[in-house]
């Protein structure tokens, strides 16, 4: 395991190691039929590209993948019927509904049809409830990716102060729970746009994680020298994709830092597949 010492935490390296480990486990088990199913509604180009990447990487580790594509005009009843069929299919171990759905659909009602055991995106009410209660289940892929980066690069967490900026149920809130869990043992502050003296709060962090989507909002004044800085935010600008962290001003202060792109984002699909393998095991597949 690599040690943190003024390093760039390369998500591609960690992703490749995770995918290789999943493939080894599946191959060692004789290639059991583990199936990931996706539901894509509409013709949003980034969503279609992202779903295609999920299928490609699933197949690369020896999983099967099934795609259900529906037009943007699909009704609530039609989308719910498609999801229910996958829920009832014993050969499908993981289900992912690509969000956002078209505006006329009730996204929460669709997601909540997925049982926790098959919710490999970790987004449903049931999955978040199990996370809060410390029960077995699937963690959201982005928060899980952050935890895998910390593990791979040997970032010490026990007894450390972690500050998470951003309180969304997709990233910030579940991350704060994961970091405080027994065995990880951080003391966690969940900060946000209404936090007074945010820069001072962030400077208390041994591990600083930002997930706000506010481009380059975390500058050098927010970072304690020697802190580990994890950038989860994504902003699309005229000059390309940038993160929450002003990388150039922070990289020489931090002991370890993720780039953007190439840091947390590339971990997401690999963690989805980790969840899919776990889902198959929960459903009785010997792997």
Secondary structure as UniProt FT lines:
FT   STRAND          7..8
FT   HELIX           11..28
FT   TURN            29..30
FT   STRAND          35..41
FT   HELIX           45..60
FT   TURN            61..62
FT   STRAND          64..70
FT   TURN            72..73
FT   HELIX           76..88
FT   TURN            90..91
FT   STRAND          94..97
FT   TURN            103..104
FT   HELIX           107..111
FT   TURN            112..113
FT   HELIX           116..118
FT   TURN            120..121
FT   HELIX           125..133
FT   HELIX           141..152
FT   TURN            153..154
FT   TURN            158..159
FT   STRAND          161..165
FT   TURN            169..171
FT   HELIX           172..180
FT   TURN            182..184
FT   STRAND          187..191
FT   TURN            193..194
FT   TURN            196..197
FT   HELIX           198..203
FT   STRAND          207..210
FT   TURN            215..216
FT   HELIX           220..222
FT   TURN            225..226
FT   STRAND          228..231
FT   STRAND          235..237
FT   TURN            238..239
FT   STRAND          240..242
FT   HELIX           247..250
FT   TURN            251..253
FT   STRAND          256..257
FT   HELIX           265..267
FT   HELIX           268..282
FT   TURN            283..284
//
